[in-house]
């Protein structure tokens, strides 16, 4: 019997789990920055991949 490692996360009130072999990276939540003069439902995360 092989051991399986699961990466779990919580999204909109539901727990999910993925086999860690399908996970490339885990990024912690970032602060959301409001976009000036944009409607309230438009925001941008200030995370830029380098």
Residue pairs with C-beta under 8 A, 6 or more apart in sequence:
4 19
5 19
5 20
6 17
6 18
6 19
6 20
7 17
7 18
7 19
7 20
7 23
7 26
8 15
8 16
8 17
9 15
9 16
9 17
10 16
27 47
30 45
30 46
30 47
31 45
31 46
32 43
32 44
32 45
33 43
33 44
33 45
33 46
34 43
35 42
35 43
35 44
